[in-house]
Amino acid sequence: MSERYHAGANGLKALQAMKVRSNTVNRGIFTGRVGFTADIAWKVDLNDQWSIDGIASYSRGERTDVSDYIYRLAPFNGSIGLTHATETWSIKPEVVLYSKQDKVSAYNTEQETPGYEIVNVAFGWDPLETLRVEARINNLLDETYQDHLVGINRAMGSGIPVGERLYGAERTISAGVIFSF
């Protein structure tokens, strides 16, 4: 396994790529896999108060012992956000995008999933040098979606048919207080 990246702002990884090859034995049957993941993160400061940033990620994997894809790989996805920050507060709306996943494992009877988009917004306020208040709304528009990596319903009587992929989180609101001393 190898990893390469270029340092981005603040020394954080800005570009990461990984190629993986593994050979395992499952119940006495040889299964080989080959795949890769590529991630990129970026940020552009538009001026002292505005910035735009994003992340994109792509994974691909195939089995080498049979003609099939690796089970439960995330589809191409990314996010883009616009931040407005002053000395005492910040707000960041972002859009998170996932493409459909149609490269699924036939052996595991894995289901395809459609793509989706959700909107999130985060707010931060620093009333004191030692105090920060944060709030976040995920899935602001309360979209219904199915995340490819979420599980499959196996419980009867739940309102979701047995064998159907579970849905992603509805609108959620979180808040926190950070006190430094």
ZADO-1210 file (C-alpha; in nm, 4 decimals, padded with zeros to 6 digits):
<atoms>
<atom x="00.0000" y="00.0000" z="00.0000" code="MET" pos="1"/>
<atom x="00.1336" y="00.3428" z="-00.0851" code="SER" pos="2"/>
<atom x="00.0213" y="00.6955" z="-00.0067" code="GLU" pos="3"/>
<atom x="00.1128" y="01.0291" z="-00.1658" code="ARG" pos="4"/>
<atom x="-00.0027" y="01.3773" z="-00.0863" code="TYR" pos="5"/>
<atom x="00.0859" y="01.7419" z="-00.1093" code="HIS" pos="6"/>
<atom x="00.0648" y="01.9591" z="00.2001" code="ALA" pos="7"/>
<atom x="-00.2179" y="02.2102" z="00.1849" code="GLY" pos="8"/>
<atom x="-00.2981" y="02.5055" z="00.4073" code="ALA" pos="9"/>
<atom x="-00.1817" y="02.4602" z="00.7663" code="ASN" pos="10"/>
<atom x="00.0148" y="02.1499" z="00.6655" code="GLY" pos="11"/>
<atom x="-00.3007" y="01.9395" z="00.6245" code="LEU" pos="12"/>
<atom x="-00.3222" y="01.6740" z="00.3562" code="LYS" pos="13"/>
<atom x="-00.4684" y="01.8331" z="00.0452" code="ALA" pos="14"/>
<atom x="-00.4400" y="01.5419" z="-00.1961" code="LEU" pos="15"/>
<atom x="-00.4336" y="01.1776" z="-00.1064" code="GLN" pos="16"/>
<atom x="-00.4327" y="00.8719" z="-00.3283" code="ALA" pos="17"/>
<atom x="-00.4028" y="00.5112" z="-00.2273" code="MET" pos="18"/>
<atom x="-00.3757" y="00.1875" z="-00.4236" code="LYS" pos="19"/>
<atom x="-00.4525" y="-00.1355" z="-00.2419" code="VAL" pos="20"/>
<atom x="-00.3997" y="-00.4971" z="-00.3429" code="ARG" pos="21"/>
<atom x="-00.4860" y="-00.7773" z="-00.1042" code="SER" pos="22"/>
<atom x="-00.5135" y="-01.1522" z="-00.1190" code="ASN" pos="23"/>
<atom x="-00.7205" y="-01.3253" z="00.1463" code="THR" pos="24"/>
<atom x="-00.8627" y="-01.6681" z="00.2064" code="VAL" pos="25"/>
<atom x="-01.2356" y="-01.6818" z="00.2840" code="ASN" pos="26"/>
<atom x="-01.3611" y="-02.0260" z="00.3925" code="ARG" pos="27"/>
<atom x="-01.0810" y="-02.1871" z="00.1952" code="GLY" pos="28"/>
<atom x="-01.1542" y="-01.9866" z="-00.1221" code="ILE" pos="29"/>
<atom x="-00.8922" y="-01.7445" z="-00.2551" code="PHE" pos="30"/>
<atom x="-01.0284" y="-01.3917" z="-00.3051" code="THR" pos="31"/>
<atom x="-00.8064" y="-01.1219" z="-00.4477" code="GLY" pos="32"/>
<atom x="-00.9007" y="-00.7563" z="-00.4545" code="ARG" pos="33"/>
<atom x="-00.7531" y="-00.4523" z="-00.6233" code="VAL" pos="34"/>
<atom x="-00.8703" y="-00.0959" z="-00.5807" code="GLY" pos="35"/>
<atom x="-00.7876" y="00.2646" z="-00.5165" code="PHE" pos="36"/>
<atom x="-00.9166" y="00.5717" z="-00.3371" code="THR" pos="37"/>
<atom x="-00.8436" y="00.9317" z="-00.4304" code="ALA" pos="38"/>
<atom x="-00.9350" y="01.2307" z="-00.2133" code="ASP" pos="39"/>
<atom x="-00.8790" y="01.5997" z="-00.2664" code="ILE" pos="40"/>
<atom x="-00.9501" y="01.8880" z="-00.0299" code="ALA" pos="41"/>
<atom x="-00.9088" y="02.2524" z="-00.1195" code="TRP" pos="42"/>
<atom x="-00.9725" y="02.6028" z="00.0128" code="LYS" pos="43"/>
<atom x="-00.9571" y="02.9433" z="-00.1526" code="VAL" pos="44"/>
<atom x="-00.9605" y="03.2626" z="00.0548" code="ASP" pos="45"/>
<atom x="-01.1596" y="03.5170" z="-00.1446" code="LEU" pos="46"/>
<atom x="-01.0730" y="03.8007" z="00.0962" code="ASN" pos="47"/>
<atom x="-01.0301" y="03.8506" z="00.4725" code="ASP" pos="48"/>
<atom x="-01.3853" y="03.7354" z="00.5519" code="GLN" pos="49"/>
<atom x="-01.4924" y="03.5032" z="00.2704" code="TRP" pos="50"/>
<atom x="-01.3592" y="03.1635" z="00.1652" code="SER" pos="51"/>
<atom x="-01.4790" y="02.8716" z="-00.0409" code="ILE" pos="52"/>
<atom x="-01.3716" y="02.5124" z="00.0202" code="ASP" pos="53"/>
<atom x="-01.4487" y="02.1625" z="-00.0924" code="GLY" pos="54"/>
<atom x="-01.3697" y="01.7948" z="-00.0753" code="ILE" pos="55"/>
<atom x="-01.4029" y="01.5247" z="-00.3422" code="ALA" pos="56"/>
<atom x="-01.3553" y="01.1511" z="-00.2980" code="SER" pos="57"/>
<atom x="-01.3589" y="00.8586" z="-00.5393" code="TYR" pos="58"/>
<atom x="-01.3120" y="00.4882" z="-00.4625" code="SER" pos="59"/>
<atom x="-01.3069" y="00.1956" z="-00.6993" code="ARG" pos="60"/>
<atom x="-01.2407" y="-00.1694" z="-00.6350" code="GLY" pos="61"/>
<atom x="-01.2761" y="-00.4997" z="-00.8140" code="GLU" pos="62"/>
<atom x="-01.2263" y="-00.8597" z="-00.7228" code="ARG" pos="63"/>
<atom x="-00.9514" y="-01.0393" z="-00.9122" code="THR" pos="64"/>
<atom x="-01.0765" y="-01.3941" z="-00.8599" code="ASP" pos="65"/>
<atom x="-01.4109" y="-01.3306" z="-01.0375" code="VAL" pos="66"/>
<atom x="-01.5550" y="-01.0498" z="-01.2482" code="SER" pos="67"/>
<atom x="-01.7215" y="-00.8476" z="-00.9717" code="ASP" pos="68"/>
<atom x="-01.6925" y="-00.5245" z="-00.7731" code="TYR" pos="69"/>
<atom x="-01.5871" y="-00.4989" z="-00.4092" code="ILE" pos="70"/>
<atom x="-01.8819" y="-00.4819" z="-00.1688" code="TYR" pos="71"/>
<atom x="-01.9907" y="-00.1521" z="-00.0049" code="ARG" pos="72"/>
<atom x="-01.7746" y="00.1088" z="-00.1720" code="LEU" pos="73"/>
<atom x="-01.8888" y="00.4702" z="-00.1496" code="ALA" pos="74"/>
<atom x="-01.9794" y="00.6348" z="-00.4808" code="PRO" pos="75"/>
<atom x="-01.8061" y="00.9488" z="-00.6045" code="PHE" pos="76"/>
<atom x="-01.8899" y="01.2251" z="-00.3578" code="ASN" pos="77"/>
<atom x="-01.7946" y="01.5736" z="-00.2580" code="GLY" pos="78"/>
<atom x="-01.8927" y="01.8918" z="-00.0839" code="SER" pos="79"/>
<atom x="-01.8552" y="02.2615" z="-00.1443" code="ILE" pos="80"/>
<atom x="-01.8992" y="02.5321" z="00.1168" code="GLY" pos="81"/>
<atom x="-01.8889" y="02.9086" z="00.1394" code="LEU" pos="82"/>
<atom x="-01.7704" y="03.0569" z="00.4704" code="THR" pos="83"/>
<atom x="-01.8195" y="03.4112" z="00.5950" code="HIS" pos="84"/>
<atom x="-01.6145" y="03.4778" z="00.9096" code="ALA" pos="85"/>
<atom x="-01.5571" y="03.7861" z="01.1214" code="THR" pos="86"/>
<atom x="-01.3544" y="03.8185" z="01.4422" code="GLU" pos="87"/>
<atom x="-01.6491" y="03.6988" z="01.6543" code="THR" pos="88"/>
<atom x="-01.8750" y="03.4841" z="01.4346" code="TRP" pos="89"/>
<atom x="-01.8858" y="03.2633" z="01.1245" code="SER" pos="90"/>
<atom x="-02.1472" y="03.0977" z="00.9071" code="ILE" pos="91"/>
<atom x="-02.0933" y="02.8249" z="00.6493" code="LYS" pos="92"/>
<atom x="-02.3592" y="02.6815" z="00.4199" code="PRO" pos="93"/>
<atom x="-02.2451" y="02.3745" z="00.2264" code="GLU" pos="94"/>
<atom x="-02.3827" y="02.1362" z="-00.0323" code="VAL" pos="95"/>
<atom x="-02.2946" y="01.7657" z="-00.0057" code="VAL" pos="96"/>
<atom x="-02.3295" y="01.5608" z="-00.3247" code="LEU" pos="97"/>
<atom x="-02.3226" y="01.1839" z="-00.3828" code="TYR" pos="98"/>
<atom x="-02.3481" y="01.0264" z="-00.7265" code="SER" pos="99"/>
<atom x="-02.5406" y="00.7058" z="-00.7866" code="LYS" pos="100"/>
<atom x="-02.3603" y="00.3816" z="-00.7071" code="GLN" pos="101"/>
<atom x="-02.4128" y="00.1267" z="-00.9812" code="ASP" pos="102"/>
<atom x="-02.0790" y="-00.0541" z="-00.9482" code="LYS" pos="103"/>
<atom x="-02.2078" y="-00.3024" z="-00.6928" code="VAL" pos="104"/>
<atom x="-02.1181" y="-00.6561" z="-00.5888" code="SER" pos="105"/>
<atom x="-02.3288" y="-00.9166" z="-00.7708" code="ALA" pos="106"/>
<atom x="-02.1955" y="-01.1900" z="-00.5411" code="TYR" pos="107"/>
<atom x="-02.3380" y="-01.0106" z="-00.2360" code="ASN" pos="108"/>
<atom x="-02.6590" y="-00.9099" z="-00.4216" code="THR" pos="109"/>
<atom x="-02.5711" y="-00.5517" z="-00.3309" code="GLU" pos="110"/>
<atom x="-02.8356" y="-00.2957" z="-00.4261" code="GLN" pos="111"/>
<atom x="-02.7645" y="00.0089" z="-00.6418" code="GLU" pos="112"/>
<atom x="-02.8382" y="00.3490" z="-00.4872" code="THR" pos="113"/>
<atom x="-02.9414" y="00.6748" z="-00.6536" code="PRO" pos="114"/>
<atom x="-02.7403" y="00.9930" z="-00.6109" code="GLY" pos="115"/>
<atom x="-02.8505" y="01.2697" z="-00.3776" code="TYR" pos="116"/>
<atom x="-02.7685" y="01.6176" z="-00.2525" code="GLU" pos="117"/>
<atom x="-02.8173" y="01.7692" z="00.0919" code="ILE" pos="118"/>
<atom x="-02.7615" y="02.1185" z="00.2301" code="VAL" pos="119"/>
<atom x="-02.6004" y="02.1807" z="00.5692" code="ASN" pos="120"/>
<atom x="-02.5307" y="02.5048" z="00.7536" code="VAL" pos="121"/>
<atom x="-02.2940" y="02.5701" z="01.0460" code="ALA" pos="122"/>
<atom x="-02.2716" y="02.8757" z="01.2714" code="PHE" pos="123"/>
<atom x="-02.0060" y="02.9741" z="01.5237" code="GLY" pos="124"/>
<atom x="-01.9938" y="03.2633" z="01.7704" code="TRP" pos="125"/>
<atom x="-01.7036" y="03.3663" z="01.9943" code="ASP" pos="126"/>
<atom x="-01.8479" y="03.6061" z="02.2554" code="PRO" pos="127"/>
<atom x="-01.5297" y="03.5761" z="02.4668" code="LEU" pos="128"/>
<atom x="-01.1744" y="03.4721" z="02.3895" code="GLU" pos="129"/>
<atom x="-01.2305" y="03.1578" z="02.5992" code="THR" pos="130"/>
<atom x="-01.5876" y="03.0778" z="02.4892" code="LEU" pos="131"/>
<atom x="-01.7242" y="02.9480" z="02.1592" code="ARG" pos="132"/>
<atom x="-02.0865" y="02.8615" z="02.0797" code="VAL" pos="133"/>
<atom x="-02.1552" y="02.6394" z="01.7780" code="GLU" pos="134"/>
<atom x="-02.4734" y="02.5274" z="01.6047" code="ALA" pos="135"/>
<atom x="-02.5265" y="02.3111" z="01.2985" code="ARG" pos="136"/>
<atom x="-02.8201" y="02.1982" z="01.0881" code="ILE" pos="137"/>
<atom x="-02.7589" y="01.8920" z="00.8722" code="ASN" pos="138"/>
<atom x="-02.9989" y="01.8139" z="00.5864" code="ASN" pos="139"/>
<atom x="-03.1520" y="02.1615" z="00.6142" code="LEU" pos="140"/>
<atom x="-03.4134" y="02.0915" z="00.3436" code="LEU" pos="141"/>
<atom x="-03.5075" y="01.7555" z="00.5030" code="ASP" pos="142"/>
<atom x="-03.4354" y="01.5530" z="00.1893" code="GLU" pos="143"/>
<atom x="-03.5103" y="01.1798" z="00.1793" code="THR" pos="144"/>
<atom x="-03.2092" y="00.9833" z="00.0579" code="TYR" pos="145"/>
<atom x="-03.0389" y="00.6475" z="00.0825" code="GLN" pos="146"/>
<atom x="-02.6681" y="00.6529" z="00.1680" code="ASP" pos="147"/>
<atom x="-02.4934" y="00.3634" z="-00.0058" code="HIS" pos="148"/>
<atom x="-02.2954" y="00.2719" z="00.3070" code="LEU" pos="149"/>
<atom x="-02.5981" y="00.2618" z="00.5395" code="VAL" pos="150"/>
<atom x="-02.7263" y="-00.0836" z="00.6265" code="GLY" pos="151"/>
<atom x="-03.0113" y="-00.2954" z="00.4963" code="ILE" pos="152"/>
<atom x="-03.3303" y="-00.3367" z="00.7013" code="ASN" pos="153"/>
<atom x="-03.3493" y="-00.6820" z="00.8596" code="ARG" pos="154"/>
<atom x="-03.6289" y="-00.6086" z="01.1118" code="ALA" pos="155"/>
<atom x="-03.9895" y="-00.6981" z="01.0367" code="MET" pos="156"/>
<atom x="-04.2666" y="-00.4528" z="01.1199" code="GLY" pos="157"/>
<atom x="-04.0534" y="-00.1391" z="01.0940" code="SER" pos="158"/>
<atom x="-04.2318" y="00.0398" z="00.8092" code="GLY" pos="159"/>
<atom x="-03.9370" y="-00.0269" z="00.5780" code="ILE" pos="160"/>
<atom x="-03.9583" y="-00.3599" z="00.3941" code="PRO" pos="161"/>
<atom x="-03.7091" y="-00.6269" z="00.4962" code="VAL" pos="162"/>
<atom x="-03.4145" y="-00.6212" z="00.2560" code="GLY" pos="163"/>
<atom x="-03.4539" y="-00.2525" z="00.1611" code="GLU" pos="164"/>
<atom x="-03.1727" y="-00.0065" z="00.2240" code="ARG" pos="165"/>
<atom x="-03.2264" y="00.2167" z="00.5276" code="LEU" pos="166"/>
<atom x="-03.2669" y="00.5901" z="00.4772" code="TYR" pos="167"/>
<atom x="-03.0169" y="00.8619" z="00.5668" code="GLY" pos="168"/>
<atom x="-03.0700" y="01.0994" z="00.8585" code="ALA" pos="169"/>
<atom x="-03.3530" y="01.3487" z="00.8415" code="GLU" pos="170"/>
<atom x="-03.2947" y="01.7114" z="00.9368" code="ARG" pos="171"/>
<atom x="-03.0803" y="01.7212" z="01.2504" code="THR" pos="172"/>
<atom x="-02.9865" y="02.0145" z="01.4679" code="ILE" pos="173"/>
<atom x="-02.6891" y="02.0154" z="01.7010" code="SER" pos="174"/>
<atom x="-02.5354" y="02.2772" z="01.9271" code="ALA" pos="175"/>
<atom x="-02.2356" y="02.2953" z="02.1525" code="GLY" pos="176"/>
<atom x="-02.0373" y="02.5178" z="02.3812" code="VAL" pos="177"/>
<atom x="-01.6586" y="02.5131" z="02.3968" code="ILE" pos="178"/>
<atom x="-01.4908" y="02.6674" z="02.6984" code="PHE" pos="179"/>
<atom x="-01.1114" y="02.7026" z="02.6998" code="SER" pos="180"/>
<atom x="-00.9115" y="02.7587" z="03.0159" code="PHE" pos="181"/>
</atoms>
